[in-house]
């Protein structure tokens, strides 16, 4: 019983940590639901997609590409680049779950998004036991997941009842801008955002969002080059 109470405290600590973030997740989830319906999907398909593609930016990109009739390969490549950061997240967080079964790790990976990763690492430092780490991680991830799913469902149901003249699809690029701007913190990220954005805009007329893929590749390459040049400059100055 004592062990169960301790895990519950760890879970509750994770939930309390993520609680302030949930307020910012709600409008994003509502927009995802509304946008899906306005792009021609039924409310229930939009809600189901939210469960299977639990990644906000990738979810919006997938909806747009499906609406445009893009081939599956293009959709997969686009989602791959959007979610590329999760490969780094996984490599970083995996050692903290060493000893867990493969099924448990797969379940935890499903809930891996930005907030569980950041808050999880923060909470793991004072929780050496595997079970306590899992409980804290789920305390962060499960409320976030529930908030996202409920927001998407409400947005999808509401979007089906909104007038066509409202044209709320414009909210999709605004959401991406809101996500990108806080991440621009140094010269490398400025270069990546600038080059990637310019290439994406230049390739806007290309079919199946190929301009987005080209922009992603160009942005990654420019960010890496600037980071390398800055490193070389610092090394020569030293």
Secondary structure as the mmCIF struct_conf table of DSSP 4:
data_model
#
loop_
_struct_conf.conf_type_id
_struct_conf.id
_struct_conf.beg_label_comp_id
_struct_conf.beg_label_asym_id
_struct_conf.beg_label_seq_id
_struct_conf.end_label_comp_id
_struct_conf.end_label_asym_id
_struct_conf.end_label_seq_id
HELX_RH_AL_P HELX_RH_AL_P1 UNK A 2 UNK A 38
TURN_TY1_P TURN_TY1_P1 UNK A 39 UNK A 40
HELX_RH_AL_P HELX_RH_AL_P2 UNK A 43 UNK A 52
BEND BEND1 UNK A 53 UNK A 53
HELX_RH_AL_P HELX_RH_AL_P3 UNK A 56 UNK A 68
TURN_TY1_P TURN_TY1_P2 UNK A 69 UNK A 69
HELX_RH_AL_P HELX_RH_AL_P4 UNK A 72 UNK A 82
TURN_TY1_P TURN_TY1_P3 UNK A 83 UNK A 84
HELX_RH_AL_P HELX_RH_AL_P5 UNK A 85 UNK A 93
HELX_RH_3T_P HELX_RH_3T_P1 UNK A 94 UNK A 97
TURN_TY1_P TURN_TY1_P4 UNK A 98 UNK A 99
BEND BEND2 UNK A 100 UNK A 100
HELX_RH_AL_P HELX_RH_AL_P6 UNK A 102 UNK A 110
TURN_TY1_P TURN_TY1_P5 UNK A 111 UNK A 111
HELX_RH_AL_P HELX_RH_AL_P7 UNK A 114 UNK A 124
TURN_TY1_P TURN_TY1_P6 UNK A 125 UNK A 126
BEND BEND3 UNK A 129 UNK A 129
HELX_RH_AL_P HELX_RH_AL_P8 UNK A 130 UNK A 159
TURN_TY1_P TURN_TY1_P7 UNK A 160 UNK A 161
BEND BEND4 UNK A 162 UNK A 162
HELX_RH_3T_P HELX_RH_3T_P2 UNK A 164 UNK A 166
HELX_RH_3T_P HELX_RH_3T_P3 UNK A 168 UNK A 170
HELX_RH_AL_P HELX_RH_AL_P9 UNK A 171 UNK A 181
TURN_TY1_P TURN_TY1_P8 UNK A 182 UNK A 183
BEND BEND5 UNK A 186 UNK A 186
HELX_RH_AL_P HELX_RH_AL_P10 UNK A 187 UNK A 202
TURN_TY1_P TURN_TY1_P9 UNK A 203 UNK A 205
BEND BEND6 UNK A 206 UNK A 206
HELX_RH_3T_P HELX_RH_3T_P4 UNK A 207 UNK A 209
HELX_RH_AL_P HELX_RH_AL_P11 UNK A 210 UNK A 237
#
